[in-house]
Amino acid sequence: MELHETITYRIQKRIPWGALRKNLPTVNSVYVAGNCLNRSNPNDIDLFPTRKDDFDSYGFEKVLSKTPNALTVREDGTIIQLCNYHWDDLRDLVDSFDFAHVQIGAKIDIRHSVVEDIYYSDNWLLAHQIESTWFTGSAFPLSSLLRANKYIAREDFAGKSYIPSILDIITAIVTRGFTNYTDFKDQLDAVDLGLLPEDLSDINRDNLMKLFEALRRDK
C-alpha cells in the first residue's frame, strides 16, 4: 500500500468524524498532526485550527483539561486535543514541530470526512526508516526539554541517541534566552503543550525565576 494511502486509512479510522461535526458546527476544516498519525495507536488526537478562531466556541461537554494552549476532551471513547497553535499552512505547522518522528500532518474536511492534504517532512521519513528521532529545533525549546523525557520513556530514541538531542535543546534554551519577562511567560505558557496539569504540578516556581534571571536579556 502506498504511504499516502496508509496515512489516509489511519486518519479515516481514527478521527471521530461525527463528534467533530457535532461539536465544532462552524468549522469546516482542521489540521490533524503529530504522533497521532504514526503507526502505533495514539493516546489522543491532536487537532490544530486552520483559522485562528476556529476553536473559540465548541459543544464538547466531557472536558478533561483546559489550558491557555489546549482543550482536552473525550468524545466517543477518543481523547481529542484542540491545540491553540495556529499556522496558515500545513507544511509550516508540521515543520515547526520539535522532534523528527512527529513531523507529519494532514488537512481534513470534517464536514465531508475527507482528507484534503497530507504532508510529512524529510526528517519524518528518515526517523521512521531508522526507527529513532532527534530534536529538530523549536521556537519553544523549554517545552521541548520536557517533551523529550516523554519520548525517551516511550523509547522513540534509539538507545542513547537522546543525549545529543538533550544537549541541543539545552544549547537552544541558553542561546535563545528570554528577551524580557513577557517573553519568559510566553515560553512557560508553551510548556503545557502536550502535557497534562499533573505533569506540571511539581515545578518549583522559585527555580523558574532563577532560570529567568540567569537567561534574561533585558538586564
N, C-alpha and C positions, 0 to 999 in steps of 0.2 A: 504494500500500500504506500502511495506517495506521502511524503511528510506533511504536506498541506492537508491532504485528506485525513490523515491520522489526527492532526490537531483539530480539524473541523469536527471530527467524530467525537473527540473528547469534549469539546465545547457543547455540542448538541446534547450530549448525555449528562453533563454536569451542571448546566445552567438551569435554574428553576424558572423557566420562561413565564409560566402563568403567574407566579408570585411577583415577578418583576413588573409585568404588565398591570397587575392589580395595585401594587403599592407605589409604583412610580408612574402615575397616569399621565403626566405631562412630558415624560421623557421618551424620545424615540430611539436614540442610540446611546450606547455606553462603550467604554473600553473595559475589557477583562484582560488582566495581565498578571505576570509573575509566576510564582511557583504552582499556582492552581492549574496551569496549563501543561505542567510536566507529567511524567509518566505515572508517578505514584498518586494514589487517591489523595486529594488535598484535604487539609483540615478546614479550610474555608475558601470562599470565592472572593477575590479582590476585584472590585469594580471601581472605575475612575470616570469622572464626568467628561463628556465631550464639550459641554458648555459649563462655564464656571458655576452657575447657579442651579445646575440640574438636581442636586441632592438637598437643596434648601427645604423642600417640602416632600413628605413621604407618608405612606399609610402603614408602615410596619408597626406592629404592636409588641412583638416579642424582642425588645431591645436588651441586649446583653451588656453593652457598654457604649458610652458616648464620650468622646474626647474632642478637642478642637480639630483634630486631624482625621477622625474616622468614626463612623457609626457602625457598630457591630450588632447584627440582628440574626435571629434564627427563623427560618421560614421553610415549611415543608421538609423539616429534618436537615436542612442545609444552613450552615453558618455563612453569612454574607457580610463582607466589609465594604461599606461605601466610603471611599477614601476622598478626603477633600484636598486633592493633589491634582491640579489641572494643567494639562498641556493641550494645545490646539491640535497637535499632530501625533498620531500613534507612534511613529518612529522616534520622535523626540522624547515621548514618555518612556518608551522601553529603553532607549539609550541612556536615560537618566538613572536607571536602576543600578544599584551599587555592587552587585555581585553577578558574575558571568552567567551562572546557571539559571538566573531568573529573568534574563533579558529577552522576554518573549511576551507578545500581547496580540490582541485582536480587537477589531471594532465590530460590535454586534448590533443588529437591529432587533430590539426586544419586541417591537410591535408585530413583526412577522417571523420571529425565530430564525433569523438569517445571519450567517457570518459574512460580514461585508469585506473584511480585510484581515490579513494575518501578517505580522512582521516578527522576525527574530534576528538578533544580531549575529555577526561572525563569532563573537565571544560565546554566545549561547551554543552555537553549533559545535565549536571546539570543546567547550566544557562537557557536553554530553557525549562527545566522541571519546574523551579521555577519562570520563566519569570523575570529574573534580570541579572545583570552582576557584575563583580568586576575586579580590577586590578590584573593581574597575574604575574607581573614583566616585566622588559624591559631593554634592553641594552641602550635605549634612553628614560629615564624617563622624560626628559624635553619635549619631543614630547608628551608623554602620558598625561602630565598635561594639555596641550592644547586640546588634543583629548577628554579628559574626559568631558570637557564642552559641546562638541557636543553630546555625549551620554546622558548627563544629560538633555539637551534640547529635545532630542528625547524620553525621558522617558524610556530609556533602563534599568536604575536602578529602582528598586522597592522602592518607597517612598524616604526616606532619606538615603538609603543604600549606596549612593555615598560618604558619609562622611568618612567612614573608608578607602575607596579607595583613596580619595584625600590625606588623611594623610599618607597612604602607599607610594604614589607617591612622596610626599614631602620628606619623610624619605629616599626614594631611591635616590633622587637627592642630598640631603645633604650628605648621606653616601658615595655615589659614588664620588662626587666632580668632579674636572677636573684635569687630570694629568698635562696638560700644555695648552698653547693657541691653539695648533693644535687640541688637544682633544676637547676643548671648541668649536672650529669651526665645528668639526665633529658632535657634539651634536646639534648645531644650524642648520646645513645642514639637519639633520633628522627632524627638527621641521616641515618642509613643507610637510612631507609625509601625504597625505590625506587632505591637506589644499590647498586652492586657494590663489593666491597672495594677494587678497584684505583682506584675513584673517590676513595677517602679516603686513599690511601697517601701523598700529598704534603702532608697537613695538618700544619702546624707546631704542635706541642703547646705550645711556649712562647708563641706568638701567641694560642693559645686561652686560656691562663691570663691573658694580658694583657687579653683580652676580658672574662673573668670578673671580674677586678679592677676594670675600668672600669665594669662594669654591675651589680656585686653590690649588694644592698640591705641586707645584714646588717652593714655596717661601722659 
